Amino acid sequence: MTVRIGLVGAGPWARETHAPALTAHPGVDFVGGWARDPAAAAELFPRSFDSPAELFDAVDAVAFAVPPNVQAELAVEAARAGKHLVLDKPIALDVDGAVALTEAVEAAGVRSIVAFTRRFAPETREFLARAAELGPVAAEAQWLSGAALAGKFAASAWRQEQGALFDVGPHVLDLLDAVAGPLSGVDAARYDAASDTWTAQLAHDGGATSTLSLSLRTPVLPTVMRVSAHSAQGMAVLERRETPSTECFRVLLDEFLAVIATGADHPLDVRRGLDLQRAIAQVQAAPSAP
C-alpha cells in the first residue's frame, strides 16, 4: 500500500530533508505541497497546490516543515480533515497551541509522529539502549551551535526570536527524559540573551537529575552535541551525528507508515510533542539559578 503524502513548507529543512526523503521512499507517493512562497513551491514540489485545504484534499497524510505557530494552526485543520501527520518540533509555540493540536489529533483518530530527527539514527538508538542498561542517576546534555549567526537557518525568523530552547531544546529535553526518566520538574534555569544560552537543572521521576546547556549563538563549528548518562554501572555517551538527516527521515517514514497500517500510536507522536512543549514552558518559568 502506498500512502499519498503532501508537504507544507519549502524552506531549507524541507529542501534538505523532507522532500528528498519523501521522493525516495518506496511506500510514499509524494503528491506535492503548499508553501507561502510560490516560486519556492514550484521549484520543490512535484505539484504546487494553491492552498493548504486543496493539498489536504489530495493526500492521506501531511508532513510539516514550517514555523511552529504556522504548523499548530494548519496541522489542526489537517487532522480535522482526517489526515495523518508528520510534525516538526516544537509542535507549537506554546502549551495552549500544543494542547489544541493534540486534542484535534485524538478527536480525529489519526496517527502522528514528531520529527525528532536524531531519534531515528542508529547511533542514538545504541546510546539509549546502553543508557537503559545503566539505570542512570544523572545525565548531562550540551548542544552549542552558531546556527543563528550564519548559515542556512540564520534567516529563520522564528529561530531568531525563540532561540535555542525552542529549536534544539526539544531534541535535548527528549533525550534527557528518555535516559533519566520522565521530567518531574525544573530546579533552576538561567538565560543569557547575548549568546542565546540556556542552562538548566532538571529533576526526573525516580530521583535522577540532569543538566543542559543550549545555544544557537555560540560561534563554534562544527556544532557541539553531547549527551551522557551514568550510574554505578558505568557511563553512556552520545556525541556522534554521522547518519544523514535523509536517512533518519527514511526510518521515520518506515515507522510512520507502520502505525498508519496498524492503527497503533508511535511513542514519538503528538502526545510526546505536548510533553516536551510543557517541559519547555517549565524551563522558561523556572527560578533563576543561584
Buried (B, 14 or more C-beta within 10 A) or exposed (E): EEBBBBBBBBBBBBBBBBBBBBEEBEBBBBBBBBBEEEEBBEEBBBBBBEEBEEBBEEBBBBBBBBBBBBBBBBBBBBBBBEBBBBBBBBBBBBBEBBBBBBBBBBEBEBBBBBBBBBBBBEBBBEBBEBBEEBEBBBBBBBBBBBBBEEEEBBEBEBBBEBBBBBBBBBBBBBBBBBBBBEBBEBEBBBBEEEBBBBBBBBBBEEEBBBBBBBBBBBEEEEBBBBBBBBBEEEEBBBEBBEBBBBBBBBBBBEBBBEBBEEEEBBEBBBBBBBBBBBBBBBBBEBEEEE
